[in-house]
Amino acid sequence: MPPSNSRPAISRPPHGTRTLETEVLVIGGGVTGTGIMRDLALRGIFSILVDKRDLNAGASGGNHGLLHSGGRYAANDTETARECMAEGDILKRIAPECIDECGGLFVAVEGDDPDFAESFAGYCSAAGIPSEALSPAEARELEPVLSDKTFAAYTVPDATIDPFRITLEQVNQASDVAGSRFLPHTEVIGFAMRDGEILGASCRDNRTGEMFAIRARQYVNAAGAWAMEIARLAGCDSVRLIYAKGTLVISNSRMATRVINRLRLPGDGDILVPGGTVSMLGTTSDRVTELENLRPTVDEVDRNLAEGIAMVPGLATARFIRAFSGVRPLLMAADSGADGRKASRGFSLFDHKDEGLSNFATVTGGKLTTFRLMAEKTCDLVASRLGNTSPCRTAEERLPVGDALRWTTPGFAARYWYSRKDPTDAILCECEMVPKSAVDSIVDEAPGAEDEMTLRAIAVRSRVGKGSCQGSFCGIRVSSYLYDRGIYRSPAGLGHMRDFFAERYKGILPVLWGKELPQAELAETLHCGLMGLDLAEPATVADDETDGGAA
Amino acid sequence: MEFTQNRSYSTRLAVIGSGLAGFSASIFALDRGITPYQIGNTGPLAYTTGYFDLLGYLDGAALADPWAGIARLRAEAPEHPLARVSDADVRAAFSRFCAAVTEMGISYTLSGGENLRALLPAGLSKPTLSVPATMIAGVEALAAREPALVVDFVGLPGFSAREFAANFKSIWPTLEFARLGFPEMETGAEVYPEVMARALEVPAHREALAERIRGAVREAGEVAFVGLPAILGVHAPDRVHKEMERLVGLPIFEIPTMPPAVPGLRLRELFEQVLPERGLVLAPHRKVERLELRDGGAILHFTDNFGEVTVEAEAVILATGRFLSGGLAAERGGIRETLLDLPVEQPETRADWYREDYFDPRGHAINRAGLLVDDAFRVLGPDGGPVSSRLFAAGAVLARQDWVRQRCGAGIALATAFRAVEEAAALLEERVG
């Protein structure tokens, strides 16, 4: 076995393309891919993880962070419900700092099916989920936002998880224990194959366009919604996915302490999930065929609200700060339903043996809550193929808490800043109280910090841009600070600012009404009127200046 | 104990709004011997750069000549508010307003001609018509690519001299940057432009800062200009600016900063202080809660610390601004005018308000929503005719313009306020006659 605790060897073949060597190449920097990276590392296996964008750019960053008790699936998918319950318990043990054990309620309101409500406790107990029936009055005492038309309610052990932090922690631990590496913006565009084996992956750095190769002994496809495309690059047709786009809206304050689920079969706008200081309402489910350039729409927001208001009437007048979308990769089955609601939330592991490959595996489907189990099953296969007999340790081993990994947690930055009492540590993001020192630790140490970090990359690794101003002020301040530190040195920094605002805007657009709209108008005044970011691509401003003449 | 009392006033002209359109309307009215009653909330002036743009961009392309741009609007978008004001009136509005502001104590360049290229904080520039005297040296330094030293301050977030220099570098390679501690505010804790600006009204602080700047200039080598964020005083910026230039021994220019920014605070405080001395009855930081149209005019209702106030006016100019200022409100079902529920020209559905791309050079449809007016700037009602012969509108609340993207905010404010006042004055004269 090659040494595990070293950086990969870089060799330059005669044709000039750089080649990285690794034991395992993991494709896809979501929670599953990073979970695989960690699992392998704890078995002593070195890996390179690549993502064509950045960590959690797909479904892992586009969900409501609900750590399901399994109650949602108790009625129609007992196996998934059991898995959720068991995995939730494990995650609460190994990563408590990523989890808010807020609890959950299932509630039925006037118009919902009373028979379904009545059977709920039975479904839960069959799946091993502890639940307790409450009277409507008791439920409304716990959560005053509930509709007065609530007629049935049950408690369940729902919780929430910070999907960004757990991903960062997994990358961090894999890098610490095995020297594994994460390469952002690295897209696999093809495989070299011979005699039932993948010899290497051709990769492109999507920022520079540079082509290079990664040679591994085993290749793991954890590309989530993109897993079918990656499998096809390796000539495998067995991975058949359908895509269900889901859209959520975020309120600017936390409306309930617990997760509130509608007590019925899953539909639009029937879960309200707390996330630190905000709440998220979702989700829609629409079949889509395209994975790129997805954005939440006005119609999806309105559909969520129309349903959510029945359960929590205050949503009608709540202020929303953003919406976002993700795509669920669902395994194709005959009875998946037009919107994908009936497709299994279970996962599948493909060893691709029947397609003649001995060193390629694909894992897809599943849920955020069950990602660790998905990683475990995948790594069992990969390890056995490598002749590694170490058992999986991810269910017992605590995830380490690194300095650069704490900034995604709501409220952490504020507590940290107050406790340090350092007046020179200026707050750059006032909504989420993110100080300079947070940006310092992220650009110095966070996974992916090897390169010039974009504002978007910093936002993925912190709460920057997630507050009620949605980045309109802090984007300017953080960018100035990065220039001050010499990290940005050219108009490319303005480009990062533009990208950051344009990206935030995608989520803001569908919730622009009421109090959010003046905020957006101010933002546009700042970004266009004061900063001039709409005038030209910053890199071409010089030409514009010359042409226009300086009067 | 109850302090509330009901008070009623009457005025010939009520101006609702406290942005550039509202204050310029009051200035133009005072010029004509009309004493207006102006009510407006805290106002958007704190968000301005201090530049007065006439028309800087059309279809995403910079305009060196704003007058040619207005001529194009007349041909291509005749209902754009700027297209409905004659060049002579636009010129009159700008020259009277800039002269009035200069005379009140903040000098502005009087320009009738080409757009100037004015500096923006991140190292870009924009076309504008008129700039404060404290900023004009920056226009000249950029035009001549003169060696300049740009200074920022320890503890001032959001303004980086290094960023400014890095982004101008390709066209202005002689820019140098330095960071200084502001005298007595150099602990590293956050400092605010307004606080620094007020500090610089004290001679000792100017001397201490000038000494530091001189040191930085010596270190930088060849320097012909010094650039600072806009902090040169709130009440007497011209004096502070001249004094600093004398002490440093070089021309100095200010660069706009993020809000709340000093150039806007200067204008607001100036208007609030000087205009009442000239007779304006000003209820600042108040919001008109209700407006009733009557045959002979209108009645305005608002509340101050002592209770309810009503103002009976013979004519009213709505300069209430857009969403940020509260003139328009957006609901899930549509856009509303907030005082009289006047018809708002707007896209059919909420899904049409915005384009997909934030920075789309065409701007967003919602920015062009607003009130429609006739050629006399009287607000149009649902039947297409004026709601009242006595109700006028001016400024950003007007439809069919995009002041942010077209860089025509001051242009629209001044030109339409000028026209609305002309028409209101004619109406009032008629009545008197």
Interface residues (C-beta under 8 A of the other chain):
Chain A: R295 T297 V298 D299 D302 P423 T424 A426 I427 L428 F473 I476 R477 S479 S480 Y481 Y483 D484 G486 Y488 R489 S490 P491 G493 L494 M497 R498 F501 A502 Y505 K506 L509 L512 W513 G514 L517 P518 A520 E521 L522 E524 T525 L526 H527 C528 G529 L530 M531 G532 L533 D534 L535 P538 V541 A542 D544 E545 T546 G548 G549 A550 A551
Chain B: Y47 T49 Y57 G60 A62 A64 E114 N115 L116 R117 L120 P121 A122 G123 L124 S125 K126 P127 V139 L142 A143 G155 P157 G158 F159 S160 R162 E163 A166 N167 K169 S170 I171 R179 T187 G188 A189 E190 P256 M258 P259 R322 F323 L324 G326 A329 A330 E331 R332 T349 R350 A351 W353 Y354 E356 D357 Y358 F359 P361 H364 N367 V404 R405 R407 G409
